[in-house]
Amino acid sequence: MNKTLLIIVDKKLPSRAKQTLGNYGNLMELETKNITYDAISGHPDIFFFQDKHQTIVAPNLPEKYFEILNRYGIKYRKGIKPVGRDYPHSSRYNALQTSYGLLHNTHFTETSLQENATKRIHCRQGYTRCNAIEIGSTVLTSDKGIMKTLENHSIPAIYTDPQNIILPGFKNGFFGGTCGIHNKQLFVCGQLNHLENTTQIEKLFIKEEIENIELYDGKLFDAGGIFFMNTQSY
């Protein structure tokens, strides 16, 4: 286990997936009440925004989690607006920083996320990080609207149908919420062979020299992403 790595996950992540992730670092399992609706109440991508240079945290994340971040010496700053109960106010931090710019519905984006963004790419989907992740120079998304936006900006992208992705309380989840990337490893909660275009995605991994780590056997589980943070102390 890498004790210098803190991994933030939803407490509802399948136990087998948590066991596997525990081999790579220390887990911080999120669980909140009365902040936003239950299905996403423990999703890291609802409360955290992360790019190569910064981590921004919603100010109404429960205090006990700020204490854990501080204990591990995680560098972060608090955002201005809180996560809201319902959409779109629940999507303020759910943006994706890509190498092409900050991808989000910019009508809803938390102000502090935009301060260092040299370029903003507007899309209609507020839950952008739930629906997309960048693999090398290609954005992989399970949202047709995001896919259209990326095509309009001539950004390399692959669409994958989310129908077989599990999100308790909803018909289906979304691909971005099933995974997280650290260095050149993509950690996925479930097996990619449940997707319709597995071969196309695997070819992308080979092209970008990405190692795919499947955390458990079964359908993909949307847990609001997996966030990796380097610790400064232990």
PLY file of the C-alpha trace (Angstrom):
ply
format ascii 1.0
element vertex 234
property float x
property float y
property float z
element edge 233
property int vertex1
property int vertex2
end_header
0.00 0.00 0.00
1.17 3.51 -0.87
0.78 5.45 2.37
1.48 8.71 0.54
-1.75 8.39 -1.46
-5.23 9.28 -0.20
-8.06 7.83 -2.29
-11.50 9.44 -1.96
-14.50 7.22 -2.70
-18.20 6.94 -1.99
-18.86 4.81 1.10
-21.39 2.90 -1.05
-18.63 1.67 -3.36
-18.85 -2.18 -3.49
-16.80 -3.72 -0.70
-14.68 -5.79 -3.08
-13.73 -2.63 -4.99
-12.76 -0.92 -1.74
-10.61 -3.88 -0.77
-8.74 -3.72 -4.07
-8.28 0.05 -3.88
-6.96 -0.34 -0.35
-3.89 -2.00 -1.82
-2.97 1.29 -3.49
-3.51 3.83 -0.72
-5.55 5.00 2.24
-9.29 5.33 1.62
-11.47 8.23 2.69
-15.06 7.05 2.36
-17.62 9.82 1.85
-21.09 9.80 3.35
-23.24 12.92 3.80
-26.80 13.59 4.89
-29.23 16.43 4.21
-26.89 18.18 1.77
-27.99 16.75 -1.58
-30.12 13.86 -2.75
-29.20 10.40 -1.54
-28.01 8.78 -4.78
-25.10 11.23 -5.07
-24.68 12.17 -1.41
-21.33 10.36 -1.14
-20.02 11.05 -4.63
-16.55 12.64 -4.60
-17.21 14.49 -7.87
-20.09 16.36 -6.23
-17.86 17.84 -3.51
-14.40 17.90 -5.12
-12.91 19.46 -8.23
-9.40 18.45 -9.15
-6.94 19.33 -11.89
-3.15 19.09 -12.18
-2.60 22.23 -10.14
-5.32 22.39 -7.50
-8.04 20.73 -5.49
-11.16 22.74 -4.68
-13.59 21.45 -2.08
-17.21 22.46 -1.51
-17.40 24.47 1.73
-20.32 22.40 3.06
-18.45 19.10 2.97
-18.84 17.80 6.53
-16.08 19.02 8.85
-14.86 15.53 9.70
-13.61 15.15 6.12
-11.72 18.44 6.23
-10.04 17.10 9.36
-8.91 14.00 7.44
-7.62 16.10 4.55
-5.68 18.25 7.01
-4.31 15.22 8.84
-2.86 13.87 5.60
-1.52 17.25 4.59
-3.68 17.49 1.47
-3.36 20.84 -0.25
-6.78 22.24 -1.11
-8.88 25.35 -0.94
-12.56 25.79 -0.23
-14.94 26.95 -2.91
-17.37 29.80 -2.39
-20.79 28.32 -3.08
-22.07 25.18 -1.32
-23.34 22.03 -2.97
-27.09 22.41 -3.25
-29.90 20.01 -2.59
-31.11 19.69 -6.18
-29.84 20.08 -9.73
-28.32 22.35 -10.99
-27.02 23.57 -7.61
-25.72 20.06 -6.88
-23.50 20.19 -9.98
-21.38 23.27 -9.18
-18.14 21.32 -8.67
-18.87 18.55 -11.18
-16.64 19.94 -13.93
-13.88 18.18 -15.86
-10.55 19.86 -16.53
-9.27 18.59 -19.84
-6.12 19.45 -21.77
-8.41 21.44 -24.07
-10.08 23.53 -21.36
-12.56 23.39 -18.49
-15.55 21.32 -19.64
-18.83 22.09 -17.86
-22.17 23.82 -18.07
-20.66 27.22 -17.37
-24.00 28.60 -16.19
-23.63 26.47 -13.07
-19.86 26.33 -12.51
-18.56 27.34 -9.09
-16.69 30.63 -9.50
-13.41 29.42 -7.99
-13.14 26.63 -10.58
-13.05 29.17 -13.38
-10.43 31.51 -11.94
-7.44 29.66 -13.43
-9.21 28.28 -16.50
-7.56 29.69 -19.61
-10.35 28.24 -21.73
-13.92 27.21 -20.91
-15.87 24.71 -22.98
-19.58 25.03 -22.36
-21.85 22.00 -22.58
-25.47 21.54 -21.51
-24.66 18.75 -19.03
-24.00 19.99 -15.48
-22.86 16.57 -14.25
-19.86 16.65 -16.55
-17.32 14.78 -14.41
-19.96 12.09 -13.82
-20.19 11.64 -17.55
-16.65 12.05 -18.81
-12.97 11.45 -18.19
-9.92 12.29 -20.29
-7.68 9.40 -21.32
-4.47 10.80 -22.76
-5.67 13.20 -25.45
-9.14 11.66 -25.85
-12.26 12.36 -23.80
-14.34 9.28 -23.04
-17.99 10.15 -22.33
-21.35 8.49 -21.77
-23.36 11.63 -22.58
-24.46 12.32 -26.15
-24.70 16.05 -25.50
-21.11 16.20 -24.26
-20.07 14.10 -27.23
-21.68 16.62 -29.59
-19.95 19.52 -27.84
-16.57 17.80 -28.13
-17.13 17.09 -31.83
-18.06 20.75 -32.40
-14.73 21.76 -30.84
-12.80 19.12 -32.83
-11.75 17.39 -29.60
-10.97 13.65 -29.92
-13.73 11.76 -28.14
-15.33 8.35 -27.75
-18.95 7.77 -26.74
-19.94 4.72 -24.70
-23.54 3.76 -23.94
-24.20 3.90 -20.17
-27.17 1.52 -20.15
-25.27 -1.24 -18.29
-23.79 1.06 -15.64
-25.30 0.76 -12.17
-26.39 3.76 -10.10
-28.81 2.75 -7.32
-32.02 4.78 -7.53
-31.64 5.52 -11.25
-32.13 3.67 -14.53
-28.38 3.78 -15.10
-25.21 5.56 -14.08
-22.48 7.21 -16.15
-18.99 6.21 -17.17
-17.01 9.05 -15.57
-18.51 8.15 -12.22
-17.16 4.59 -12.42
-13.51 5.50 -12.54
-10.52 7.62 -11.66
-7.07 8.05 -13.12
-3.73 8.23 -11.34
-0.51 8.56 -13.28
-0.95 6.11 -16.16
-3.45 3.84 -14.43
-7.23 3.95 -14.87
-9.10 2.42 -11.93
-12.56 1.22 -12.95
-15.27 0.00 -10.59
-16.36 -3.06 -12.56
-15.51 -4.80 -15.81
-15.26 -2.98 -19.12
-16.57 -6.00 -21.03
-20.09 -4.97 -19.98
-19.84 -1.99 -22.33
-20.84 -2.26 -25.98
-17.61 -0.80 -27.37
-15.06 -2.44 -25.08
-12.65 -3.16 -27.94
-12.59 0.49 -29.02
-11.86 1.61 -25.46
-9.14 -0.99 -24.99
-7.47 0.21 -28.20
-7.47 3.72 -26.71
-5.72 2.39 -23.59
-3.06 0.73 -25.72
-2.55 3.90 -27.77
-2.19 6.06 -24.66
-0.24 3.40 -22.71
-2.86 3.33 -19.95
-3.08 0.37 -17.58
-6.68 -0.60 -16.87
-7.30 -1.82 -13.32
-10.73 -3.38 -12.78
-11.60 -3.23 -9.09
-14.09 -6.08 -8.98
-15.92 -8.56 -11.18
-19.31 -7.33 -12.31
-21.13 -4.50 -14.05
-19.69 -1.02 -13.83
-20.80 0.87 -10.71
-21.18 4.65 -10.73
-19.87 5.93 -7.40
-19.13 9.50 -8.43
-15.58 8.92 -9.49
-12.41 7.94 -7.66
-10.14 10.80 -6.62
-6.43 10.36 -5.88
-4.53 12.87 -3.76
-0.88 12.90 -2.79
-0.38 13.35 0.94
2.21 15.65 2.51
2.30 13.90 5.88
1.20 10.65 7.47
0 1
1 2
2 3
3 4
4 5
5 6
6 7
7 8
8 9
9 10
10 11
11 12
12 13
13 14
14 15
15 16
16 17
17 18
18 19
19 20
20 21
21 22
22 23
23 24
24 25
25 26
26 27
27 28
28 29
29 30
30 31
31 32
32 33
33 34
34 35
35 36
36 37
37 38
38 39
39 40
40 41
41 42
42 43
43 44
44 45
45 46
46 47
47 48
48 49
49 50
50 51
51 52
52 53
53 54
54 55
55 56
56 57
57 58
58 59
59 60
60 61
61 62
62 63
63 64
64 65
65 66
66 67
67 68
68 69
69 70
70 71
71 72
72 73
73 74
74 75
75 76
76 77
77 78
78 79
79 80
80 81
81 82
82 83
83 84
84 85
85 86
86 87
87 88
88 89
89 90
90 91
91 92
92 93
93 94
94 95
95 96
96 97
97 98
98 99
99 100
100 101
101 102
102 103
103 104
104 105
105 106
106 107
107 108
108 109
109 110
110 111
111 112
112 113
113 114
114 115
115 116
116 117
117 118
118 119
119 120
120 121
121 122
122 123
123 124
124 125
125 126
126 127
127 128
128 129
129 130
130 131
131 132
132 133
133 134
134 135
135 136
136 137
137 138
138 139
139 140
140 141
141 142
142 143
143 144
144 145
145 146
146 147
147 148
148 149
149 150
150 151
151 152
152 153
153 154
154 155
155 156
156 157
157 158
158 159
159 160
160 161
161 162
162 163
163 164
164 165
165 166
166 167
167 168
168 169
169 170
170 171
171 172
172 173
173 174
174 175
175 176
176 177
177 178
178 179
179 180
180 181
181 182
182 183
183 184
184 185
185 186
186 187
187 188
188 189
189 190
190 191
191 192
192 193
193 194
194 195
195 196
196 197
197 198
198 199
199 200
200 201
201 202
202 203
203 204
204 205
205 206
206 207
207 208
208 209
209 210
210 211
211 212
212 213
213 214
214 215
215 216
216 217
217 218
218 219
219 220
220 221
221 222
222 223
223 224
224 225
225 226
226 227
227 228
228 229
229 230
230 231
231 232
232 233
